Amino acid sequence: MAACAPSASRVHNPIVEPEEAKVRTVKHEQRRRTWGLPVAVLAVTLTGCSAGLVTRPTPDASGVAPKGSATSTKGSVAGAEGGQAGAASKLPGLPTAEKARTALDGLKVAAQGSISGYSRAKFPQWSSQGDSCDTRELVLQRDGTDVQRDDECRPVSGKWLSVYDNKTFTATADLGIDHTVPLANAWRSGADTWTQDEREAFANDLTHPQLLTASTATTRSKGDRSPDEWQPPLQSYWCAYARSWTIVKATYKLTVTQDEKAMLTKMLDTCTP
């Protein structure tokens, strides 16, 4: 389904979230550093991988792999929706549609702020989570099926469903870890006033539905766009996407535009009772 066009009064300057080609180098640099964040620590065990979970201190809610191929999930519409429901159930902190509607009503509506001063370096990503694992690896572990890791926590085999386009992958090189609310969008809706530590916590949030595995094709297509400008190609995922986006914005007290709120309302209307 085609994405809705932005309003005429709004000039969009997309910032495509770059891929993670250098993630291994970044990872090893991070393991030599001590972040010193004022964090809350949550013991998370994922197939023997314990994680000290980085969370933002103030909110009130809170690998190289063998070559693989992508396949579309076959079957009836009901079967496809069942697969999406299963994938969505892995997302932490996903609210019900009713709670998401309530949260959406409480969001401040404001024009999108300036991108001036933004850089991804202001949102440090893939922080070390302990036991040789970083944030990216924990998300791949959580979202995959039959995931096997090496001694550095890198997934070396497994199967992943890309919830945005309902395609299945067996190679992590074909996948990206998407920020539900893109970093640049967060910057323009309030994160520009945060500390570096708070932005790092946002970029590595494993407590809320802010990080998920998706195909590189869809993460590149999405870039930094909001729901009024981009929606998941698979319409059966709109409900979960809107619930995720809304609760992340509510948790971090980020603003929404009027067009963004209208599209989120439309997407929440696709949720079944």
Secondary structure, DSSP 8 states (H G I E B T S, - for coil): -------TT-----------TTHHHHHHHHHT----------EEEETTEEEE----SS-S----------EE--S-HHHHHHHHHHHHTTSTT---HHHHHHHHHHS-B------TT--GGGS--S-EEETTEEHHHHHHHHHEEEEEE-TTS-EEEEEEEETTTTEEES-GGGEEEEESS-HHHHHHTTGGGS-HHHHHHHHT--SSTTEEEEEHHHHHHHTT--TTT---SSGGGHHHHHHHHHHHHHHTT--B-HHHHHHHHHHHTTS--
